[in-house]
Amino acid sequence: MRIGILGSGNMADALGTQWARAGHDVMVSGRDPGRAAALADRMGARTGTWREAADFGDVVLLAIRDHAVFDVLREAGPLDGRVLIDVTNSLAPGFRLKEPAGTSFAERVAAAVPRARVVKAFNLCHEDVWRMTPPAFDGAPLAVPLAGDDADALAMVETLVRDMGCEPVSAGPLDRAGLLEAAAALVIGLWLGGADARAILPPVEYASGAPARR
């Protein structure tokens, strides 16, 4: 698969390195061409401008800080038919969502590039989790929720999730991406406060209460 990466920071590095290692053809772009070239060299990829990376990829990874996203998308072009993976968390101080209630950053991204096929994914974990080979805990692969409207786009992102040793799970259509963004705001705050965010939920067999005794 051809993957264009918009961004040359930590998330671009973590995910792009995993996909290059899995045999995908990767192109990196960034505001600092020298930094993008150095990252591309480390992962055995190529480098280009925002537009070149967007045109190169069957899949385009949006790994830019939220305040710069829409400027970068304007430079990258219309992304006609491309699968655009949005990993962005747009958070205000105190781990509060910047977007108004009932909306999501991913939907704003989709509105900015209406001819792209946007999938929200990879926004719940620190970049160092995505560097693990594989990201698995207690013998179980990490589950990665995906939100999107296009079945083919979701299937392509599911492949990339599995190539990292993780397990994709459906979070529903793109209008549920706000739930993933809100989940990130909640769990990041819990983790940084020293709480185990995974401990707030019971195992799936207890999701409806204690199993009935026989």
Secondary structure as the mmCIF struct_conf table of DSSP 4:
data_model
#
loop_
_struct_conf.conf_type_id
_struct_conf.id
_struct_conf.beg_label_comp_id
_struct_conf.beg_label_asym_id
_struct_conf.beg_label_seq_id
_struct_conf.end_label_comp_id
_struct_conf.end_label_asym_id
_struct_conf.end_label_seq_id
STRN STRN1 ARG A 2 LEU A 6
BEND BEND1 GLY A 9 GLY A 9
HELX_RH_AL_P HELX_RH_AL_P1 ASN A 10 ARG A 21
TURN_TY1_P TURN_TY1_P1 ALA A 22 GLY A 23
STRN STRN2 ASP A 25 SER A 29
BEND BEND2 ARG A 31 ASP A 32
HELX_RH_AL_P HELX_RH_AL_P2 PRO A 33 MET A 43
TURN_TY1_P TURN_TY1_P2 GLY A 44 GLY A 44
STRN STRN3 ARG A 46 THR A 47
HELX_RH_AL_P HELX_RH_AL_P3 TRP A 50 PHE A 56
BEND BEND3 ASP A 58 ASP A 58
STRN STRN4 VAL A 59 LEU A 62
BEND BEND4 ILE A 64 ILE A 64
HELX_RH_3T_P HELX_RH_3T_P1 ASP A 66 ALA A 68
HELX_RH_AL_P HELX_RH_AL_P4 VAL A 69 ALA A 76
TURN_TY1_P TURN_TY1_P3 ASP A 80 GLY A 81
STRN STRN5 VAL A 83 ASP A 86
STRN STRN6 LEU A 91 ALA A 92
TURN_TY1_P TURN_TY1_P4 PRO A 93 PHE A 95
STRN STRN7 ARG A 96 LEU A 97
BEND BEND5 LYS A 98 GLU A 99
HELX_LH_PP_P HELX_LH_PP_P1 PRO A 100 PRO A 100
TURN_TY1_P TURN_TY1_P5 ALA A 101 GLY A 102
HELX_RH_AL_P HELX_RH_AL_P5 PHE A 105 ALA A 112
BEND BEND6 VAL A 113 VAL A 113
TURN_TY1_P TURN_TY1_P6 PRO A 114 ARG A 115
BEND BEND7 ALA A 116 ALA A 116
STRN STRN8 ARG A 117 LYS A 120
BEND BEND8 PHE A 122 PHE A 122
BEND BEND9 LEU A 124 CYS A 125
HELX_RH_AL_P HELX_RH_AL_P6 GLU A 127 TRP A 130
TURN_TY1_P TURN_TY1_P7 ARG A 131 ARG A 131
BEND BEND10 MET A 132 PRO A 134
STRN STRN9 ALA A 136 PHE A 137
TURN_TY1_P TURN_TY1_P8 ASP A 138 GLY A 139
STRN STRN10 ALA A 140 PRO A 141
HELX_LH_PP_P HELX_LH_PP_P2 LEU A 142 LEU A 142
STRN STRN11 ALA A 143 GLY A 148
BEND BEND11 ASP A 149 ASP A 149
HELX_RH_AL_P HELX_RH_AL_P7 ALA A 151 ASP A 163
TURN_TY1_P TURN_TY1_P9 MET A 164 GLY A 165
STRN STRN12 GLU A 167 SER A 170
BEND BEND12 PRO A 173 PRO A 173
HELX_RH_3T_P HELX_RH_3T_P2 LEU A 174 ARG A 176
HELX_RH_AL_P HELX_RH_AL_P8 ALA A 177 LEU A 192
TURN_TY1_P TURN_TY1_P10 GLY A 193 GLY A 194
HELX_RH_3T_P HELX_RH_3T_P3 ALA A 197 ILE A 200
BEND BEND13 LEU A 201 LEU A 201
HELX_RH_3T_P HELX_RH_3T_P4 VAL A 204 TYR A 206
TURN_TY1_P TURN_TY1_P11 ALA A 207 SER A 208
BEND BEND14 GLY A 209 ALA A 210
HELX_LH_PP_P HELX_LH_PP_P3 PRO A 211 ARG A 213
#
